[in-house]
Amino acid sequence: MHQGILENFEIRKKLAKQLGIELSSDLNRDLKVLIKEISEYIPFLVVTSGRGIPSNLPENAKFISFSSLQDNVLRKSPAKSELIKILLKLTRRQS
């Protein structure tokens, strides 16, 4: 999931409504709660961004740079096996 989508208030509001949770005025708290709830349905959720690792990325989130996705997906012959290896090696962000 792209970080920009998570930061968009209207999208966060729709996600929260679908998941049955309430948003607060604290973006960091909301992101942590949303990622935790989404992970109940999608156990391998990875956040991506072209702006580097976001400072408000929750500690329980996995992250991959957009350039890594772009290098492996948006080419004439996508390197699916390489992308899978990268995704499986991702660890949770360390504080």
Secondary structure, 3 states (H helix, E strand, C coil): CEHHHHHCHHHHHHHHHHHCCCCCCCHHHHHHHHHHHHHHHCCCCEEEECCCCCCCCCCCCEEEEHHHHHHHHCCCCCCHHHHHHHHHHCCCCCC
